[in-house]
Amino acid sequence: MAPVELPGGIEGMTVLGHEALKEFLQHPGAAKDARHFTALREGRIGAGRPLLTFATVPGMTTADGADHRRLRSLAATPSPLAASPDCGRASRS
């Protein structure tokens, strides 16, 4: 990991490399929910900032704890449509 400074003087951290990212995201102390981010809570990241939407949209990548595990299990479950022989074929109407 390495410290970064985002536009507006917002301090953060970046994870370098795939293995390091996996380790970081699996750590129970890694917070992904934007409510944990001090600069956001303090209003230092205003509307129109490119990363604001990415960080605040509710979903698996921004959820913590039990909610993250629940969403991750849904994403990891194969779709019954994937086993269909027609999967990937264009419909002919």
Wavefront OBJ file of the C-alpha trace (Angstrom):
o trace
v 0.000 0.000 0.000
v 1.068 3.533 -0.623
v -0.263 6.927 0.458
v -1.899 9.100 -2.217
v -3.259 12.618 -2.338
v -6.444 13.112 -4.329
v -7.431 16.456 -5.862
v -8.458 18.889 -3.170
v -5.805 17.624 -0.745
v -7.776 14.519 0.238
v -5.404 11.915 1.679
v -5.930 8.247 0.956
v -4.222 4.952 0.332
v -3.813 2.898 -2.806
v -3.256 -0.829 -2.952
v -0.500 -1.946 -5.300
v -0.975 -5.297 -7.035
v -3.657 -7.953 -7.307
v -2.476 -10.133 -4.418
v -2.160 -7.115 -2.121
v -5.669 -6.011 -3.104
v -7.119 -9.458 -2.319
v -5.358 -9.474 1.053
v -6.562 -5.957 1.834
v -10.188 -6.625 0.872
v -10.289 -9.859 2.889
v -8.980 -8.182 6.035
v -11.821 -7.809 8.554
v -10.663 -4.283 9.392
v -10.846 -2.999 5.795
v -13.734 -0.531 5.583
v -15.443 -0.147 2.227
v -18.584 1.683 3.306
v -18.196 5.386 2.457
v -19.627 6.355 5.861
v -16.207 5.429 7.312
v -14.331 7.988 5.192
v -13.552 11.081 7.246
v -13.227 13.491 4.312
v -16.642 12.460 2.998
v -18.311 12.749 6.413
v -16.762 16.186 6.880
v -18.087 17.374 3.522
v -14.628 17.860 1.988
v -15.607 15.741 -1.023
v -18.296 17.694 -2.825
v -20.806 16.839 -5.509
v -19.370 16.357 -8.977
v -16.200 14.599 -7.818
v -15.602 11.588 -10.121
v -14.982 9.051 -7.355
v -17.947 10.179 -5.246
v -20.494 8.106 -7.147
v -18.224 5.060 -7.242
v -17.658 5.231 -3.477
v -21.250 5.883 -2.435
v -23.364 3.612 -4.659
v -24.668 0.808 -2.434
v -23.399 -2.605 -3.519
v -20.951 -5.415 -2.866
v -17.884 -3.212 -3.393
v -19.046 -0.625 -0.861
v -20.624 -2.882 1.786
v -18.986 -4.098 4.982
v -19.479 -7.097 7.245
v -22.572 -9.266 6.961
v -24.057 -7.139 4.177
v -20.893 -7.577 2.079
v -20.877 -11.344 2.667
v -24.555 -11.590 1.682
v -24.038 -9.638 -1.539
v -20.836 -11.518 -2.363
v -22.606 -14.864 -1.978
v -25.263 -13.717 -4.453
v -22.604 -12.710 -6.985
v -20.728 -15.995 -6.519
v -23.807 -18.163 -7.130
v -23.967 -19.344 -10.760
v -27.035 -18.259 -12.666
v -29.330 -21.089 -13.815
v -29.339 -19.350 -17.197
v -25.609 -20.000 -17.580
v -26.302 -23.743 -17.821
v -28.949 -23.265 -20.495
v -28.033 -24.567 -23.966
v -29.486 -21.330 -25.364
v -27.288 -19.122 -23.183
v -25.489 -16.579 -25.326
v -27.598 -17.136 -28.409
v -29.471 -14.247 -29.895
v -33.226 -14.644 -29.779
v -34.955 -15.072 -33.114
v -38.316 -13.373 -32.968
l 1 2 3 4 5 6 7 8 9 10 11 12 13 14 15 16 17 18 19 20 21 22 23 24 25 26 27 28 29 30 31 32 33 34 35 36 37 38 39 40 41 42 43 44 45 46 47 48 49 50 51 52 53 54 55 56 57 58 59 60 61 62 63 64 65 66 67 68 69 70 71 72 73 74 75 76 77 78 79 80 81 82 83 84 85 86 87 88 89 90 91 92 93
